[in-house]
Amino acid sequence: MSVGTVSNQYAYVGNGGVDVLQTMQALAQRQASRALAQRAADAAMVAAQAAQMAALQAIGAGRVDLYL
């Protein structure tokens, strides 16, 4: 690779500039991390709703006494 501006389809390399490909990869990783975090949050919400439903069914079946 020569000194100066060497360009390819994804980035400009050799001119001290930002490597666009690396930036794109970092953004893709961040997006994937956000997607995983969203899936985890969704799973936690579903689990909480299931626990709430189970508690209501147990109360309705008379297996749990609820003192208010």
FIGUDO-828408 format. One line per field, with one value per atom (N, C-alpha, C): residue number from 1; x, y, z. Coordinates in nm, 2 decimals. Layout:
N
n = c(NUM,...)
x = c(X,...)
y = c(Y,...)
z = c(Z,...)
//
This chain:
68
n = c(1,1,1,2,2,2,3,3,3,4,4,4,5,5,5,6,6,6,7,7,7,8,8,8,9,9,9,10,10,10,11,11,11,12,12,12,13,13,13,14,14,14,15,15,15,16,16,16,17,17,17,18,18,18,19,19,19,20,20,20,21,21,21,22,22,22,23,23,23,24,24,24,25,25,25,26,26,26,27,27,27,28,28,28,29,29,29,30,30,30,31,31,31,32,32,32,33,33,33,34,34,34,35,35,35,36,36,36,37,37,37,38,38,38,39,39,39,40,40,40,41,41,41,42,42,42,43,43,43,44,44,44,45,45,45,46,46,46,47,47,47,48,48,48,49,49,49,50,50,50,51,51,51,52,52,52,53,53,53,54,54,54,55,55,55,56,56,56,57,57,57,58,58,58,59,59,59,60,60,60,61,61,61,62,62,62,63,63,63,64,64,64,65,65,65,66,66,66,67,67,67,68,68,68)
x = c(0.08,0.00,0.09,0.06,0.14,0.10,0.18,0.15,0.06,-0.03,-0.12,-0.27,-0.35,-0.49,-0.50,-0.53,-0.56,-0.71,-0.79,-0.93,-0.97,-1.07,-1.14,-1.29,-1.36,-1.51,-1.56,-1.49,-1.54,-1.48,-1.36,-1.29,-1.17,-1.13,-1.01,-0.90,-0.79,-0.69,-0.56,-0.48,-0.35,-0.34,-0.46,-0.45,-0.48,-0.48,-0.50,-0.65,-0.74,-0.88,-0.94,-1.07,-1.15,-1.17,-1.15,-1.17,-1.32,-1.39,-1.53,-1.58,-1.50,-1.54,-1.54,-1.44,-1.43,-1.55,-1.59,-1.70,-1.83,-1.84,-1.96,-1.97,-1.86,-1.86,-1.90,-1.84,-1.88,-2.03,-2.08,-2.22,-2.31,-2.26,-2.34,-2.33,-2.22,-2.21,-2.30,-2.30,-2.38,-2.53,-2.57,-2.71,-2.74,-2.65,-2.67,-2.68,-2.60,-2.61,-2.75,-2.79,-2.92,-3.03,-3.02,-3.12,-3.13,-3.01,-3.00,-3.06,-3.03,-3.08,-3.23,-3.29,-3.43,-3.50,-3.43,-3.49,-3.49,-3.38,-3.37,-3.48,-3.51,-3.61,-3.75,-3.77,-3.90,-3.92,-3.81,-3.82,-3.85,-3.79,-3.82,-3.96,-4.01,-4.15,-4.25,-4.22,-4.31,-4.30,-4.18,-4.17,-4.25,-4.24,-4.31,-4.46,-4.51,-4.65,-4.70,-4.61,-4.65,-4.66,-4.56,-4.56,-4.69,-4.72,-4.84,-4.97,-4.97,-5.09,-5.10,-4.98,-4.98,-5.03,-4.98,-5.03,-5.18,-5.23,-5.37,-5.45,-5.40,-5.47,-5.46,-5.35,-5.34,-5.43,-5.44,-5.54,-5.68,-5.71,-5.85,-5.88,-5.78,-5.81,-5.82,-5.79,-5.80,-5.68,-5.57,-5.45,-5.37,-5.40,-5.32,-5.43,-5.40,-5.49,-5.42,-5.50,-5.45,-5.51,-5.43,-5.48,-5.45,-5.55,-5.52,-5.54)
y = c(-0.12,0.00,0.12,0.22,0.33,0.44,0.54,0.65,0.74,0.80,0.89,0.84,0.88,0.84,0.71,0.60,0.48,0.45,0.44,0.42,0.28,0.23,0.11,0.13,0.03,0.04,0.09,0.06,0.08,0.19,0.22,0.32,0.39,0.49,0.56,0.53,0.47,0.42,0.49,0.52,0.58,0.73,0.80,0.94,0.99,0.90,0.95,0.97,0.94,0.96,0.84,0.85,0.75,0.63,0.51,0.39,0.37,0.39,0.38,0.23,0.14,0.00,-0.04,0.01,-0.01,0.06,0.17,0.25,0.17,0.12,0.04,-0.08,-0.15,-0.27,-0.24,-0.13,-0.09,-0.06,0.01,0.04,-0.08,-0.18,-0.31,-0.38,-0.38,-0.45,-0.38,-0.25,-0.18,-0.21,-0.22,-0.25,-0.39,-0.48,-0.62,-0.63,-0.55,-0.55,-0.49,-0.39,-0.33,-0.43,-0.51,-0.61,-0.72,-0.76,-0.86,-0.81,-0.68,-0.62,-0.61,-0.58,-0.57,-0.70,-0.81,-0.94,-0.99,-0.95,-0.99,-0.92,-0.79,-0.71,-0.77,-0.81,-0.87,-1.00,-1.08,-1.21,-1.19,-1.09,-1.06,-1.01,-0.94,-0.89,-1.01,-1.10,-1.22,-1.30,-1.32,-1.40,-1.33,-1.20,-1.13,-1.14,-1.13,-1.15,-1.29,-1.39,-1.53,-1.55,-1.49,-1.50,-1.44,-1.32,-1.25,-1.33,-1.39,-1.48,-1.60,-1.66,-1.78,-1.74,-1.62,-1.58,-1.55,-1.49,-1.46,-1.60,-1.69,-1.82,-1.89,-1.88,-1.95,-1.88,-1.75,-1.68,-1.72,-1.73,-1.76,-1.90,-1.99,-2.13,-2.15,-2.05,-2.06,-2.12,-2.13,-2.19,-2.09,-1.96,-1.85,-1.77,-1.74,-1.64,-1.51,-1.41,-1.28,-1.19,-1.14,-1.06,-0.91,-0.83,-0.69,-0.60)
z = c(0.00,0.00,0.00,-0.09,-0.10,0.00,0.02,0.11,0.03,0.10,0.03,0.04,-0.05,-0.05,-0.14,-0.07,-0.15,-0.11,-0.22,-0.19,-0.24,-0.18,-0.23,-0.21,-0.23,-0.22,-0.09,0.02,0.15,0.23,0.20,0.29,0.22,0.28,0.23,0.33,0.28,0.37,0.34,0.44,0.41,0.42,0.44,0.44,0.58,0.68,0.82,0.85,0.76,0.78,0.85,0.87,0.94,0.85,0.90,0.82,0.82,0.71,0.70,0.73,0.68,0.70,0.85,0.93,1.07,1.14,1.09,1.15,1.12,1.00,0.97,1.05,1.08,1.16,1.30,1.36,1.49,1.51,1.41,1.41,1.40,1.32,1.31,1.44,1.51,1.64,1.74,1.74,1.83,1.81,1.68,1.65,1.69,1.67,1.72,1.87,1.94,2.08,2.13,2.06,2.10,2.07,1.96,1.93,2.03,2.08,2.18,2.31,2.35,2.47,2.46,2.34,2.33,2.34,2.28,2.30,2.44,2.52,2.66,2.74,2.70,2.77,2.74,2.61,2.58,2.65,2.66,2.73,2.88,2.94,3.08,3.10,3.00,3.01,3.00,2.91,2.89,3.02,3.08,3.20,3.31,3.32,3.43,3.41,3.29,3.26,3.29,3.26,3.29,3.44,3.51,3.66,3.72,3.66,3.71,3.68,3.56,3.53,3.62,3.65,3.74,3.88,3.92,4.06,4.06,3.96,3.95,3.95,3.87,3.86,4.00,4.07,4.20,4.30,4.29,4.38,4.35,4.22,4.18,4.22,4.22,4.25,4.40,4.48,4.63,4.69,4.61,4.67,4.75,4.72,4.79,4.86,4.99,5.06,5.05,5.01,4.99,5.10,5.19,5.29,5.26,5.25,5.22,5.34)
//
